[in-house]
């Protein structure tokens, strides 16, 4: 009977040990499930980050394209300025033409300002790395605007001088005929 009790006790100890191991395995499985869930969450976050990165890359490419376009427009504006200077030299007696060209330049400056506003909105959404590119673009625009303003001032001054010279010539002609 004693052997039977010892055997039962041994069996109970084995059962307790098996239950303990089963509990450990269940805890391990639960921990692994938590780790899998955590890794799944991290994977979803990484997918979101990758999507944001791709969006940022697209925005960067768009900004670079916009900046190249702005540089082309600035070059076109400089070429237009040179053409207008030549036109002023040959057509100084046409005040109407000067006003028309002045309106054209004003419209082009407005277009550059609108493009700058649009570019500024895009740049605000990008990170610090894009700031240097924006500053370079704004410097090009300021230079173009300065050239246009200088031309407008020169055109205005030239028109006033030509107008004054024309009036003097007319007055002189009238004096000759009197």
Residue pairs with C-beta under 8 A, 6 or more apart in sequence:
56 126
56 127
59 122
59 125
59 126
60 126
60 130
62 122
63 119
63 122
63 123
63 126
63 130
63 133
64 133
66 115
66 118
66 119
66 122
67 119
67 133
67 136
67 137
69 115
70 112
70 115
70 116
70 119
70 137
70 140
70 141
71 137
71 140
73 111
73 112
73 115
73 144
74 112
74 140
74 141
74 143
74 144
77 108
77 112
77 144
77 147
77 148
78 144
78 147
80 105
80 108
81 147
81 148
81 151
84 101
84 105
84 151
84 155
85 151
85 154
87 97
87 101
88 98
88 154
88 155
88 158
91 97
91 98
92 158
92 159
92 162
93 162
93 166
95 159
95 162
95 163
98 155
98 158
98 159
101 155
102 152
102 155
105 148
105 151
105 152
108 148
109 145
109 148
112 141
112 144
112 145
116 137
116 138
116 141
119 134
119 137
120 134
123 130
123 131
123 133
123 134
